[in-house]
Amino acid sequence: MTTVDVVHASPSARFALGWLGLPFECKMHADDGSPHPRLEGPGLPEGGLQSPLEICSFAACVHRHPSRRLPPATGREDVARFLESKDVTQLPDMLHGRDREDLPSLNAWGFSMDDVSVLATLHAIAASDGVVQWPEEVREYMELACEKATVPMSWK
């Protein structure tokens, strides 16, 4: 599968695909007027999948490995508040668990679309503001998730 990417865009799709271990290759976005990533390849509709959430949904549905799943977002109010405020100081109290590989997660039972959304937002914050003032737990959460999902860290 190939994701056609816009520079550092689509971290949510990259976190989902990478977390699940689905092979993909990022290519620079061809100038076709689309501001979103596109997932192309065998078994996908003609023209591929056209948005980060569509790619995440596809990845969660087709991936069947028993030890790595991507549950849907939970609708947590604190996650919604963070996504709106982007206040990284809120996050240490929001990290309620660790997954099977001992990586921090927002939910006690492990990684989910909540994490994908929060991590994509953190990735965007890091790209624009850096991480100098981030709490240590948040920095660890981001660095370990980037490493696991093979998402380039935008501040290194």
QUIGI-V735995 format. One record per residue. RES is the residue in one small letter. OMEGA is omega in whole degrees, 0 to 359 (none if undefined). NEAR is the number of other ideal C-beta (glycine too) atoms within 12 Angstrom. D_LAST is the distance of its C-alpha to the last C-alpha in Angstrom with 1 decimal. Layout:
# QUIGI-V735995
res->{RES & RES}
omega->{OMEGA & OMEGA}
near->{NEAR & NEAR}
d_last->{D_LAST & D_LAST}
This chain:
# QUIGI-V735995
res->{m & t & t & v & d & v & v & h & a & s & p & s & a & r & f & a & l & g & w & l & g & l & p & f & e & c & k & m & h & a & d & d & g & s & p & h & p & r & l & e & g & p & g & l & p & e & g & g & l & q & s & p & l & e & i & c & s & f & a & a & c & v & h & r & h & p & s & r & r & l & p & p & a & t & g & r & e & d & v & a & r & f & l & e & s & k & d & v & t & q & l & p & d & m & l & h & g & r & d & r & e & d & l & p & s & l & n & a & w & g & f & s & m & d & d & v & s & v & l & a & t & l & h & a & i & a & a & s & d & g & v & v & q & w & p & e & e & v & r & e & y & m & e & l & a & c & e & k & a & t & v & p & m & s & w & k}
omega->{180 & 169 & 174 & 194 & 172 & 183 & 179 & 182 & 176 & 176 & 179 & 178 & 180 & 177 & 181 & 181 & 181 & 180 & 181 & 180 & 178 & 182 & 175 & 180 & 178 & 175 & 177 & 183 & 173 & 184 & 179 & 177 & 182 & 180 & 186 & 175 & 177 & 176 & 183 & 174 & 180 & 178 & 179 & 178 & 177 & 183 & 177 & 177 & 195 & 180 & 180 & 181 & 176 & 178 & 179 & 180 & 177 & 182 & 181 & 183 & 185 & 183 & 185 & 179 & 186 & 184 & 181 & 180 & 178 & 179 & 180 & 175 & 184 & 184 & 180 & 180 & 180 & 177 & 178 & 178 & 179 & 182 & 177 & 186 & 184 & 180 & 185 & 179 & 177 & 192 & 181 & 179 & 181 & 182 & 187 & 184 & 174 & 181 & 182 & 180 & 177 & 175 & 180 & 177 & 180 & 183 & 183 & 183 & 173 & 186 & 179 & 176 & 172 & 180 & 180 & 181 & 181 & 180 & 177 & 178 & 177 & 179 & 179 & 178 & 181 & 180 & 183 & 187 & 187 & 186 & 185 & 185 & 183 & 172 & 184 & 180 & 181 & 178 & 178 & 179 & 182 & 183 & 181 & 179 & 178 & 180 & 182 & 184 & 183 & 175 & 179 & 178 & 188 & 181 & 181 & none}
near->{29 & 25 & 41 & 31 & 31 & 24 & 17 & 25 & 28 & 39 & 42 & 42 & 46 & 39 & 45 & 49 & 40 & 36 & 42 & 34 & 20 & 33 & 17 & 35 & 18 & 29 & 20 & 17 & 21 & 15 & 9 & 15 & 10 & 20 & 17 & 24 & 41 & 36 & 39 & 25 & 24 & 12 & 14 & 22 & 14 & 11 & 14 & 28 & 34 & 26 & 21 & 35 & 24 & 25 & 45 & 41 & 25 & 32 & 37 & 30 & 19 & 23 & 26 & 14 & 15 & 7 & 14 & 26 & 24 & 38 & 27 & 21 & 26 & 25 & 15 & 23 & 14 & 23 & 30 & 19 & 17 & 30 & 30 & 14 & 17 & 23 & 23 & 33 & 17 & 27 & 36 & 21 & 17 & 34 & 35 & 25 & 20 & 22 & 29 & 16 & 18 & 13 & 26 & 33 & 36 & 40 & 28 & 17 & 17 & 29 & 43 & 33 & 36 & 38 & 47 & 43 & 35 & 43 & 47 & 39 & 33 & 43 & 38 & 26 & 31 & 32 & 22 & 14 & 18 & 17 & 26 & 12 & 14 & 25 & 22 & 17 & 23 & 33 & 27 & 23 & 36 & 41 & 27 & 27 & 39 & 31 & 20 & 31 & 37 & 22 & 37 & 23 & 26 & 25 & 21 & 15}
d_last->{26.4 & 24.3 & 22.2 & 22.4 & 19.3 & 18.5 & 15.1 & 13.0 & 16.4 & 18.0 & 15.5 & 18.7 & 20.3 & 17.4 & 17.2 & 21.0 & 21.4 & 18.7 & 20.0 & 23.5 & 22.7 & 24.2 & 23.4 & 22.0 & 20.6 & 18.6 & 20.1 & 19.7 & 22.2 & 25.6 & 27.1 & 29.6 & 29.3 & 27.6 & 24.7 & 23.9 & 22.6 & 25.5 & 26.1 & 28.6 & 30.5 & 33.6 & 35.1 & 33.5 & 35.7 & 36.2 & 33.5 & 31.0 & 29.5 & 28.5 & 26.4 & 23.6 & 26.2 & 28.6 & 26.1 & 25.3 & 29.0 & 29.8 & 27.3 & 28.8 & 32.3 & 32.2 & 30.2 & 32.7 & 31.1 & 32.8 & 29.9 & 27.2 & 28.3 & 26.9 & 29.4 & 29.8 & 28.7 & 31.0 & 31.6 & 30.6 & 31.2 & 28.4 & 25.9 & 27.6 & 27.5 & 23.7 & 23.2 & 25.4 & 24.3 & 20.5 & 21.2 & 18.5 & 21.1 & 23.4 & 21.2 & 22.0 & 25.7 & 25.0 & 23.5 & 26.8 & 26.2 & 24.5 & 25.0 & 26.8 & 23.8 & 23.2 & 20.2 & 20.5 & 22.1 & 23.9 & 27.3 & 29.2 & 29.8 & 26.2 & 23.7 & 25.2 & 24.7 & 24.3 & 21.0 & 20.1 & 20.9 & 19.2 & 15.9 & 16.1 & 16.8 & 14.0 & 11.6 & 13.4 & 13.5 & 9.8 & 9.6 & 12.5 & 12.6 & 9.4 & 10.2 & 12.0 & 15.3 & 14.7 & 17.2 & 16.2 & 17.7 & 15.7 & 12.3 & 13.9 & 15.3 & 12.2 & 10.2 & 13.6 & 14.5 & 11.4 & 12.2 & 15.9 & 15.9 & 13.5 & 11.6 & 8.3 & 5.9 & 5.8 & 3.8 & 0.0}
